[in-house]
Amino acid sequence: MNHGYSADKDAVLARLKKVEGQVRGIARMVDDDTYCIDILTQVSAATRALENVALLLLDDHLDHCVRHAAIQGGPEADEKIAEASAAIARLVRS
C-alpha cells in the first residue's frame, strides 16, 4: 500500500535522523552536566524538528489519503476526515 508520505519518504527519514542526532546530543549534554538552559534550548530545537516532521506527514496525509477518500466518498471519507481531525488535535495539544 502506498502511503501519503511515500514521495517524501527520503526527506522524512533524513529529518528523523537529524532529530535522532539532536536527541543523542542532548543526552551527551546531560551526561556532561551542561548548563540547564543550554539543554533546554536543544530540547526546544529537537521538538520543533519533530513538529516539522509531523506537519510534513500531516500535509502528505491530507493531500493523498484524505483527498483520495473524499473523492471516493462514503464511510471511508468520513473515517479519514475524523482521523485527520484527531491527528491535528493531538498536534495542537502537544
Secondary structure, 3 states (H helix, E strand, C coil): CCCCCHHHHHHHHHHHHHHHHHHHHHHHHHHCCCCHHHHHHHHHHHHHHHHHHHHHHHHHHHHHHHHHHHHHCHHHHHHHHHHHHHHHHHHHHC
